[in-house]
Amino acid sequence: METRIIETRLKERQEVFRLLAVAEAMQKPILMVGPAGVGKTRALLDYAHAYYQAQGKGKSARQDAFVLETDEGTRSTEVRGRIDIEKLTTEKKWVLDTPIAESEFLLINEIDKANAGLRNSLLGVMNERILFAGKDKINCNWKVFCASCNVIPEDEVGNPFWDRFVLKINVPRMSKSSLLSYYSTGGAESTLKINIPNATELNEVAARLNPDKLGKLVETCYDSLSDRTLSFMPQLVAAVATVYNVGEVKAMVKAVDIVAGSAKSKQFAKLVEPQELATARAMVEAIGNMSDYDTICNQIENVKNYIQGTLRGNGLISESDIQEIKEELQVTVDDNPAFNMDTEYVEEGESVAQSV
């Protein structure tokens, strides 16, 4: 499994980078939804840059990623490509210049404004990874196909086009505290480490998933998700488990949250784990969005007290479940740059998980 090192000035965007990693691992399109100026384009470019650095390719994300700004007037030729005039005039060869097929990272901005012709041109690229250009079928090399919009138009909520994005993520504005932190550090870069599983690892994890729990997942989501999305759920759960470094149940709950929303994920969680365990997971997950060191330390204490008091006190939670919560806590604090800035919370040589 690859561990990708991402350098970014963006704050509160760990979730975005993880979902991009899930999209890369699954090789499925992802849609980022959020207001202008929240860093959707920057996140994709930072993610692409991390890949180029890891591969030693020396490429520039801004130059080599395919970024298309769309509106109602954008023509499908921007996707299908244009005739290479130089080869036509000098070599008498009819060759299409197709940067969308050659690029490894694709971003289609404002896709909600794209006309039907442009969207239709994208379908083969998205689904079959093939660019259909007249009689030509050109293989696409993308690792991440990403699109963005401010909102999905209300009159298009049921449009099958949006269902082709198996992964969707809402990208909110930064919190006020994160903006102040950004000012105080002069916009300094932070470092994130993201796990990127390969296809073999995904298949191995998916093959080990509990069929009874998968059955409850389908029962929960059947009325709200298409067959297309449901067919990808084992692969999505496996990708979440490896990218987020969490156990099977947490991965299933998170996968449901990604594709069906928080209400469905809470409903599913009640079927597969005690409420006390779900509460502990939520407390740990909240740390990932915190940007103040003291606030994080206080929340760790809250988790510690909850584990020692409620979880161990009622006798309903196994030690293996408690250990999994502690491991998730360790991963969450390790991934949060605000906590990594100061390590005085624990004794020298001791991990946060060991202190709980």
N, C-alpha and C positions, 0 to 999 in steps of 0.2 A: 504494500500500500504506500502510495506517495503522500508525503506531508508537504503541502505547498506553503511557502512563506509569502505572505501578502503585506506589502508596505502601503499604507494609505493614510491620508489626512482626514478621511471621513470619520465621523463619530457616530456611535450607536448603529453601526451597519454590519455587525457580526452575523446577524441573521441573514442579511442579503448575500453575503459571501458564502455562507453555508448552503443556502438554496441554490446559488450558482454552481457550487460543487456537486450538489445532488443532481442538478440538470446535466452537468458534464458527465457524471458517472452513469446516469440513465440514458444519456443521449436523447433527451426529450426537450422540446421548446419550453421556455419559461417567459412569463409575462410579469413585468414590474409595473405596479400601479401606484401613482402618487403625484402630488402637486409639483409644479415646476420648481426647480432649484434645490431639490432634496438629494441630489447626487446619484441619480439612476444611471446616467451615462458614465459618470466618473467611476462608479462601482464596477461596471463592466470593463472599463479600460484598465483600472487597477488590477482586476482579476486577470485580464489578458496579459498584462505586463508581468505579473508573477509567473505565469506559465512560460513566457518567453525567457525570463531570467533562469527558471529552473532547467529549461532545455538548452540553455547556452546559445540561443539563436541570435541574440543581439538585435532583435527586432524592436521597433517602437510600436506600442499599442495604438497610438494615435495614427500612425501611418499604415499599419498592417491590418488592424481590425476594420471590418466593413461596417460603417455607420451611415445609415440612410435617414435623413430628415424628411418626413413625408407630410403631404397635405393633399387636399382633394385633387390637385392638379398634377401630382407626381405620376409619371407614366410608368407603365410596366417594363419599359426598356431599361429602367434603372435596375431592375432585377434580372431580366433576361440577358442583358449585356448589349454591347454595341459592336459594330463591325470594326476590326482592326484595319484602319485606313492605310497604314504604312505597308502592311503585308499585302493588302489588296492592290496597291499601286506599284509596289516594287517586285512582289513575287507572284502576283495574280492569284493569290489564295484568299478564299472566303473564310476568314477566321473570326470567331466571336471573342471579344475581350470580356471575360466574365469574372470580375473580382469577387462577386458573392460566392461563386463556387470554389474559389481558391483560398478564401480567407478562413481562418480557424475560429474566429470570434465575430459573430454577426449581431448587430443591434439595429432594429427598425424602430425609430422613434416616432411617437405620435401615430401609432398604427391605427388608432380609432378614426383618424382623419383620412386614411388611405381609401381610395376608390375600389370598387369591386374588381376591376381588372388587375390592379396591383396585388390585391389580396390573393386572387386566383393564381397569379404568377408565383406567389410565395408558398402555396400549398405543397407542391412537390419538394421544394427545398426543406420545408418543415417536416414533412411526414416520411418521404422516401429518401431524403437526402439526395435528390436528383433535381437538377435544373432542366426543365423541359423548354427548350428554345427551338421552336419549329420542329424540324425532323431530328434535331440533335438532342441527345440525352447526356448531360454532363454530370458526372459524380461530384458531390459537394464534400468539402473537407472540414466542415464546421465541427468544433468541439462543444461550443455553446451557441445556441440560437436563442437570442433574447429580443423581446419587443417591449415597448413601453407605451404608456398612455397616462393621462391625468385621471381619467375615470373611464369605465366601460359605459358607453351610452345606454340610458335606460331603455330605449327602444330596441337595443340589440342584446339585451341580457340573455335571451333564449337563442341567439344566433349560434349555429353549430361552429362557426369560425372560432369563437372564443373557447369552445370546449377542446379545441386542438392543442391548447396550451395546458398540458397536464399539470404544470406547476405555475402557481400564481402567488405573488407576494405583494402585500401593501407596504409601501415605503413612506413612513410618516416624516414629518418635520423633526428636526433635532429638538430635544428638550432645552429649556432655558439654561439649566445648569451645564449642559454640554456645550452650549454656545459660549458661556463664560469660560469654561475650561479651554475651549478652542482659542479664545482670545489670550488667555494667560500663558499658553504654551506657544503662541505665535503660529498656530496651525501646524505644529510639529507632527511628523508621521508617527504612527503606532504600528506595531507588528502583530499580525495574526497568523496562527498556524492552523491550517485546514487540512483534514484528511481527505484524500481523493482515492476511492477504491477503484479497482479495475473490474472488467466484466466478469472474470473468473471468480473474484472475491464476492461480487454481488450475487452471482448464481449460487455460490456455496451457502451464503447467509440465507437467501430466499428459500433454499431447499430445506433448511432446518426450522422454518417457522412453524409454530403450533397451528395445526389445521383447525382446531376448535376455536381458537382466538381469531383466526382469519374468517371463520364462519360468522362469528359475532360482529366482526368488522363489516362484512358484506351485509348482514342483517341491519346494521345501523345506517349504512350509507346507500343502500340499494335504491331507495326512492329519490335520492338527491343527486346521484352521480350517474353518468352515462356508462354504458358497457365498456366504452373505450377506456375511460379513466379507471374503472374497476379492474379491468384486465391488467393494468400496470401496478396495482397495489402491492403485490409481493415484492416487486422490484423496488418500488418506492420505499417500503418499510426497510428493506435491506440497505438501501442507500442512506436512509436517515440513521439507521443503527450504526453504520460505519463512519459517516461524516460527523455525526454528533457524538459518537462514542458512547452510546447508551444501550441499555438492554432491550429485549424484545418488546415488552409491554410499553415502555416509554416510546420506543420507535413507532409502534402501531398508533398510539395516541397522537403523537406528533404528526404522523402521516395523515391521519384523519383530519387533524386541524388544518393542515396545508391545503387539502383538496376540498374539504367540506365545511370548514369553519369551526369556531370554538364551541358552538352549541352542540354540534355532532360529536366533537372530540370529548366533551364532558359526558355526553350520553354514553359514548363507547367506554370511557374510563370506568364508569360505574359498573359496567358489565364484566370488566376484566381485572379490576383491582379495588381493594377497599378504599373508601373515601379518605381515610387518614393518610394512605400512601399517596393518593392523588394530590392531597393538600401539601404534603412534603415536597413532591416534585414541583408543584407550582411555586413554592417558596424558593426552591433552588433556582428555578428558571428565571425568577424575577431578578436575581443577581446579575444575570447576563445583560440586563438593560440599565444597570446602575453605573453611574459615572463618578461617584464621590466615594473616596476610600473609607471614610468613617461610616457612611451609610452601608457599604458592603460589609464591613466588620460587624455592624449591628445586626444585619440580616443573617450573617453566619451564626451569630449567637442565638438568634431566633430559631434557626434550623437545628442547632445543637440542642437547645432546650426542648424543641418539639420531638426530636428523636429520643432523647433520654426520658422525657416525660410521657408524651402521648403514645409514640410508637412502641416503645418497650414496655410502657405501663399497662397497655390493654391486652398484651399477649397475642394479638391477632396477626401481627406482622412478623415474618420469619427474619432471622439474622441475615440471610442471604439478600432479602429485600432491603434491609437497612444498609447492608454493605453496598448495594447498588446505588442507593441514594447518596451515600458518602462519596462514591466514585464519581457520580454525576456532579456533586458539589465541587470536587477537586477539578474536574474538567472545566466547569463553568468559571471558577475563579482564575484558573490558569489562562483562560481565553480572554479575560477582562483586563485590558491594559491599565485601567484605573487601580486595580488591586496589585498588579505586577510592579507598579511604580514604588510600592512600599511593602516590605516583607516582614515588618516587625510584629505582625499579629501572632505569629507562631514562634515557638522556640527554634533555635538553630538546629537544622537537620530534621525537623519535623514538618510533615505536610499538613495542610488544612484538614484533610480527611482523617488523619491520625489524631488531630486535636479534638475532633467531634466525638 
